[in-house]
Every structure is written in structure tokens, then in C-alpha cells.
């Protein structure tokens, strides 16, 4: 009979992480976290208010830990800057055409981060933080995937290092510290993998 320890020895060694974020999960843990996020979303395991938050935090952490600095990250940055560059080229000789595409992408990611932070916070904080906190993810039914959650989690997981200034501080703090602190233990608790 094959033991789990024997199977672990057969697995490919983990690739050396690229410079950037601190890896707090093994490659198997990242895969388990993304599977968990999908299961929570697809099967509606928790009340709607918790389901969207657990799915989002798990997905962002999984994308950040698993893909940051890799080929998907590079491809995403290149495509996003290409789109911005193409838009700036339409300005032909205008002052705004001199904007730096990568910084524009960082500004967009920072704005997306602030928006999703508003989605995650309870609506009762709107008196102190403003109406952006009243925004909410749309609930999905049983055995349906909430694509807006995944569409927000992917760019934040991959591009969280691009925003600068206080938007950059908020983005990296929430994605690399808060979300990772909450999401990283899930594979160990649920599946027994670190």
C-alpha cells in the first residue's frame, strides 16, 4: 500500500520562487486553496455574505501565491500595458500620450483594489467610510460560478505589486498580509496539506 509520504517523494520538487512576495504555501497548498475557493463558490457552502468573501479571499491568495512572478503574471502585465499603450497611441501627439503604460495599469489595479475592499467590508461602515462600502457582490445560485469574483481576484492576485503610493500600500497590505493570513491556513485545515 502506498503511503502519502511515498507519494510526496514522487512529486516534482517545488520550483524556486521568483523574487517578489514571500511564499507562505506549498504548490500543493496553492492548488488545494484554489480548489476550495471553486467548491465554496460552485456549491454555495456558506451563507451568501460569507460565501463571496471566502471565495474571493481564497482565490486572491491562491493566484498571488501560485502565479505571481510566473509566465501568467508576465503575460498579464504585457497584455495590460499593450492595451494602455494602444489607447495612448490614439492621442497622437497630445500631452497625455506621454503617460507611462505600466504606471497606468498600476493605477487601475489600485482602484480595483479599493473597489474590492469596499465589496468586502460590511455595509454598516458606510457612515464612516463612504458609499463605496455599500457595493456588494451579486449572489449566485447553487452550482453556479460567480465570474465577477474570479474576474476581480485574478488581476489583484497577479498585479498587486504594481500600484504605488497609498493605493499601493493598501493593495499590498490587503492582498499580501490580510488575505494571505486568512487564506493560507485553509488547505491545512480542510485538506491536511500545507
RODO-869649 format. One record per residue: residue in three letters; x, y, z of N, C-alpha, C in turn. Coordinates in steps of 0.05 Angstrom, whole numbers, padded with zeros to 5 digits, always signed. Layout:
REM residues N
AlaXYZXYZXYZ;...
//
This chain:
REM residues 194
Unk+00017-00024+00000+00000+00000+00000+00018+00025+00000;Unk+00011+00044-00016+00027+00069-00018+00017+00089+00003;Unk+00036+00099+00018+00031+00119+00038+00033+00147+00026;Unk+00021+00167+00039+00022+00195+00030+00051+00204+00028;Unk+00068+00195+00048+00096+00204+00048+00110+00193+00022;Unk+00102+00169+00013+00114+00158-00011+00106+00175-00035;Unk+00081+00183-00036+00071+00199-00059+00084+00226-00059;Unk+00089+00238-00036+00103+00264-00035+00131+00262-00046;Unk+00144+00239-00042+00171+00236-00052+00171+00234-00082;Unk+00149+00225-00094+00147+00222-00123+00141+00249-00137;Unk+00130+00268-00122+00123+00294-00133+00148+00309-00142;Unk+00144+00325-00163+00166+00342-00173+00173+00362-00151;Unk+00199+00369-00149+00207+00389-00129+00194+00416-00136;Unk+00188+00431-00115+00176+00457-00119+00196+00475-00134;Unk+00186+00490-00154+00205+00508-00168+00214+00530-00149;Unk+00238+00541-00154+00248+00563-00138+00230+00587-00143;Unk+00219+00599-00122+00201+00622-00126+00216+00646-00138;Unk+00203+00660-00156+00215+00685-00166+00216+00706-00144;Unk+00233+00726-00148+00234+00747-00128+00207+00761-00127;Unk+00200+00771-00104+00175+00785-00101+00162+00778-00074;Unk+00139+00767-00075+00125+00761-00050+00137+00738-00035;Unk+00132+00737-00009+00141+00714+00007+00121+00692+00004;Unk+00130+00668-00004+00113+00645-00007+00107+00633+00021;Unk+00082+00632+00028+00074+00621+00053+00059+00594+00050;Unk+00057+00584+00025+00043+00560+00019+00060+00543+00000;Unk+00057+00516+00002+00069+00498-00017+00053+00499-00043;Unk+00065+00489-00065+00049+00487-00090+00024+00471-00087;Unk+00025+00449-00072+00001+00433-00067-00020+00449-00051;Unk-00010+00464-00031-00028+00481-00016-00042+00502-00033;Unk-00028+00513-00052-00040+00533-00070-00062+00520-00087;Unk-00056+00496-00098-00076+00482-00114-00100+00475-00097;Unk-00096+00466-00072-00118+00460-00054-00134+00484-00048;Unk-00121+00507-00044-00136+00532-00038-00154+00540-00061;Unk-00143+00539-00086-00159+00546-00109-00182+00526-00113;Unk-00178+00501-00108-00200+00481-00109-00221+00487-00088;Unk-00212+00494-00064-00230+00501-00043-00247+00525-00050;Unk-00234+00546-00062-00249+00570-00070-00270+00563-00090;Unk-00263+00546-00110-00282+00538-00130-00306+00523-00118;Unk-00300+00505-00099-00321+00489-00087-00340+00506-00070;Unk-00329+00525-00055-00345+00543-00039-00364+00559-00057;Unk-00353+00569-00080-00368+00585-00098-00389+00568-00113;Unk-00381+00546-00123-00399+00529-00140-00421+00517-00124;Unk-00415+00507-00100-00435+00492-00085-00448+00509-00063;Unk-00441+00535-00061-00454+00553-00042-00453+00542-00014;Unk-00429+00535-00004-00426+00522+00021-00433+00539+00045;Unk-00432+00564+00043-00436+00582+00066-00459+00601+00060;Unk-00468+00616+00080-00488+00637+00074-00476+00657+00053;Unk-00493+00669+00037-00483+00685+00015-00463+00706+00023;Unk-00467+00720+00046-00448+00741+00054-00420+00729+00060;Unk-00419+00705+00070-00393+00692+00076-00382+00679+00051;Unk-00399+00667+00035-00390+00652+00011-00373+00670-00007;Unk-00383+00694-00014-00368+00711-00032-00342+00720-00020;Unk-00341+00725+00005-00317+00734+00018-00296+00712+00020;Unk-00305+00688+00027-00287+00665+00029-00276+00658+00001;Unk-00294+00658-00019-00285+00652-00046-00265+00672-00055;Unk-00270+00698-00051-00253+00719-00061-00226+00717-00047;Unk-00225+00716-00021-00200+00715-00006-00184+00691-00014;Unk-00197+00668-00016-00183+00643-00024-00172+00645-00052;Unk-00187+00656-00071-00178+00658-00099-00155+00678-00101;Unk-00158+00701-00089-00136+00721-00090-00110+00710-00078;Unk-00112+00697-00055-00089+00685-00043-00077+00663-00060;Unk-00094+00646-00072-00084+00625-00090-00070+00636-00114;Unk-00082+00656-00127-00070+00668-00151-00043+00682-00144;Unk-00043+00696-00121-00019+00711-00113+00004+00692-00106;Unk-00003+00672-00090+00018+00653-00081+00027+00634-00104;Unk+00008+00627-00122+00015+00607-00142+00025+00618-00168;Unk+00018+00642-00176+00024+00652-00203+00040+00677-00204;Unk+00043+00692-00181+00058+00717-00182+00087+00712-00190;Unk+00096+00727-00209+00124+00725-00218+00128+00703-00240;Unk+00107+00689-00246+00109+00668-00266+00101+00677-00294;Unk+00099+00659-00313+00092+00666-00341+00064+00679-00343;Unk+00044+00669-00328+00018+00681-00330+00018+00710-00320;Unk+00034+00716-00299+00037+00743-00289+00050+00761-00310;Unk+00071+00751-00322+00086+00766-00342+00067+00772-00366;Unk+00053+00752-00375+00035+00754-00398+00013+00775-00392;Unk+00002+00774-00368-00019+00792-00360-00009+00821-00359;Unk+00014+00825-00348+00026+00852-00347+00031+00863-00375;Unk+00042+00846-00392+00047+00854-00420+00022+00861-00435;Unk+00001+00844-00433-00024+00850-00447-00037+00875-00437;Unk-00037+00879-00410-00050+00903-00399-00035+00928-00408;Unk-00008+00928-00408+00007+00951-00417+00003+00955-00447;Unk+00000+00934-00462-00005+00937-00491-00031+00951-00496;Unk-00052+00944-00481-00078+00957-00484-00076+00986-00477;Unk-00063+00993-00455-00059+01021-00448-00043+01036-00468;Unk-00021+01023-00478-00004+01036-00498-00020+01042-00523;Unk-00037+01023-00531-00054+01026-00555-00073+01050-00551;Unk-00085+01052-00528-00103+01074-00522-00088+01101-00522;Unk-00064+01101-00511-00048+01126-00510-00039+01134-00539;Unk-00033+01114-00555-00025+01119-00583-00048+01133-00599;Unk-00072+01130-00590-00095+01143-00603-00094+01173-00599;Unk-00080+01182-00578-00079+01210-00571-00061+01225-00590;Unk-00043+01212-00604-00025+01223-00625-00016+01251-00620;Unk+00005+01254-00605+00018+01280-00601+00006+01296-00578;Unk-00015+01287-00565-00026+01301-00542-00008+01296-00518;Unk-00010+01314-00499+00007+01312-00475+00003+01285-00461;Unk-00022+01276-00459-00027+01251-00445-00014+01226-00458;Unk-00007+01228-00483+00005+01206-00497+00032+01199-00485;Unk+00044+01216-00470+00069+01211-00457+00067+01196-00431;Unk+00043+01188-00423+00040+01174-00397+00053+01146-00399;Unk+00062+01136-00377+00076+01111-00376+00055+01088-00372;Unk+00052+01071-00392+00032+01050-00391+00032+01032-00366;Unk+00055+01024-00357+00056+01007-00333+00046+01021-00308;Unk+00051+01047-00306+00041+01062-00284+00010+01065-00286;Unk+00000+01068-00310-00029+01070-00314-00042+01043-00305;Unk-00030+01021-00312-00040+00995-00304-00040+00993-00273;Unk-00018+01003-00261-00017+01003-00232-00039+01020-00219;Unk-00045+01042-00231-00067+01059-00221-00093+01044-00223;Unk-00098+01031-00246-00123+01016-00249-00125+00993-00229;Unk-00103+00979-00224-00103+00957-00204-00108+00968-00176;Unk-00096+00991-00170-00101+01003-00144-00130+01011-00140;Unk-00142+01023-00161-00170+01030-00160-00188+01004-00157;Unk-00180+00983-00171-00194+00958-00169-00192+00947-00140;Unk-00169+00950-00128-00164+00941-00101-00182+00956-00081;Unk-00183+00982-00084-00200+00998-00066-00230+00990-00070;Unk-00238+00986-00095-00265+00978-00101-00272+00951-00087;Unk-00254+00931-00090-00260+00905-00079-00258+00906-00048;Unk-00242+00924-00037-00242+00927-00008-00270+00937+00001;Unk-00282+00955-00015-00309+00963-00009-00329+00941-00011;Unk-00325+00922-00029-00342+00899-00032-00340+00880-00007;Unk-00316+00879+00004-00311+00861+00026-00320+00871+00053;Unk-00320+00897+00057-00327+00909+00083-00357+00909+00087;Unk-00366+00907+00113-00394+00907+00118-00407+00934+00111;Unk-00431+00934+00101-00445+00959+00092-00449+00978+00115;Unk-00450+00969+00139-00455+00987+00162-00432+01007+00166;Unk-00409+01002+00154-00386+01020+00156-00389+01044+00137;Unk-00410+01045+00121-00413+01066+00101-00415+01094+00113;Unk-00425+01096+00138-00427+01122+00151-00399+01134+00156;Unk-00379+01116+00161-00352+01126+00166-00334+01126+00141;Unk-00339+01107+00123-00321+01104+00100-00332+01113+00073;Unk-00358+01119+00072-00370+01127+00047-00387+01106+00034;Unk-00400+01114+00012-00419+01096-00001-00406+01073-00016;Unk-00380+01074-00022-00367+01053-00036-00369+01026-00021;Unk-00372+01028+00006-00374+01004+00023-00402+00990+00019;Unk-00421+01004+00008-00447+00992+00004-00448+00975-00021;Unk-00428+00975-00038-00427+00957-00061-00426+00928-00052;Unk-00436+00910-00067-00436+00882-00059-00434+00863-00083;Unk-00422+00840-00079-00421+00820-00100-00449+00810-00104;Unk-00456+00804-00128-00483+00792-00134-00483+00763-00126;Unk-00504+00755-00112-00506+00727-00104-00511+00709-00128;Unk-00500+00685-00128-00505+00666-00148-00519+00642-00136;Unk-00533+00626-00152-00547+00603-00143-00529+00579-00139;Unk-00542+00558-00130-00528+00532-00125-00517+00522-00152;Unk-00493+00512-00151-00479+00501-00175-00476+00522-00197;Unk-00469+00546-00189-00463+00567-00208-00438+00581-00198;Unk-00421+00589-00217-00397+00603-00210-00401+00633-00213;Unk-00392+00648-00193-00394+00677-00193-00370+00688-00208;Unk-00372+00692-00234-00350+00701-00250-00339+00728-00242;Unk-00356+00747-00232-00344+00773-00224-00324+00770-00201;Unk-00328+00751-00183-00309+00746-00161-00282+00738-00173;Unk-00283+00719-00191-00258+00708-00203-00245+00729-00221;Unk-00262+00745-00235-00251+00766-00252-00237+00788-00236;Unk-00245+00792-00212-00231+00812-00194-00207+00799-00180;Unk-00210+00774-00173-00188+00760-00158-00163+00756-00175;Unk-00167+00749-00200-00144+00743-00217-00125+00767-00221;Unk-00135+00790-00230-00116+00813-00233-00104+00822-00206;Unk-00120+00821-00185-00109+00830-00159-00088+00811-00149;Unk-00092+00785-00154-00072+00765-00146-00046+00768-00161;Unk-00049+00774-00187-00025+00775-00204-00011+00802-00204;Unk-00026+00824-00201-00015+00850-00206-00014+00868-00181;Unk-00017+00857-00158-00019+00873-00133+00006+00889-00127;Unk+00029+00882-00139+00053+00898-00134+00055+00923-00151;Unk+00038+00927-00171+00041+00949-00189+00032+00977-00178;Unk+00011+00978-00162+00003+01005-00152+00024+01017-00135;Unk+00026+01044-00135+00046+01058-00119+00031+01077-00100;Unk+00045+01090-00083+00033+01109-00065+00016+01095-00044;Unk-00003+01110-00033-00020+01098-00012-00038+01077-00024;Unk-00046+01079-00050-00061+01057-00062-00045+01032-00063;Unk-00019+01034-00068-00002+01011-00068+00001+00999-00040;Unk+00003+01016-00020+00005+01007+00008-00021+00991+00016;Unk-00044+01002+00009-00069+00989+00015-00071+00962+00001;Unk-00064+00963-00025-00066+00938-00041-00047+00917-00031;Unk-00022+00923-00027-00003+00902-00019-00009+00893+00010;Unk-00018+00911+00027-00025+00903+00054-00049+00884+00054;Unk-00070+00890+00040-00093+00873+00040-00088+00846+00026;Unk-00075+00847+00003-00070+00822-00013-00049+00805+00000;Unk-00026+00817+00006-00003+00801+00016-00004+00795+00046;Unk-00017+00811+00061-00017+00807+00090-00044+00797+00100;Unk-00066+00812+00096-00092+00805+00107-00103+00780+00093;Unk-00105+00781+00066-00117+00758+00052-00100+00733+00055;Unk-00074+00736+00054-00056+00712+00057-00058+00701+00085;Unk-00060+00718+00105-00063+00709+00133-00088+00693+00136;Unk-00110+00701+00124-00135+00687+00126-00135+00662+00108;Unk-00126+00665+00083-00128+00643+00064-00108+00621+00066;Unk-00083+00627+00074-00062+00607+00074-00067+00583+00092;Unk-00080+00586+00115-00084+00562+00132-00107+00543+00122;Unk-00123+00552+00104-00146+00537+00095-00139+00509+00084;Unk-00119+00506+00066-00112+00479+00056-00104+00460+00079;Unk-00090+00469+00099-00082+00452+00121-00106+00444+00137;Unk-00124+00463+00143-00148+00457+00159-00167+00438+00144;Unk-00173+00444+00119-00193+00430+00104-00183+00404+00091;Unk-00159+00405+00079-00149+00382+00064-00124+00368+00077;Unk-00113+00380+00098-00090+00369+00110-00064+00372+00095;Unk-00063+00392+00077-00038+00398+00063-00030+00427+00069;Unk-00004+00431+00070+00006+00458+00077+00013+00473+00052;
//
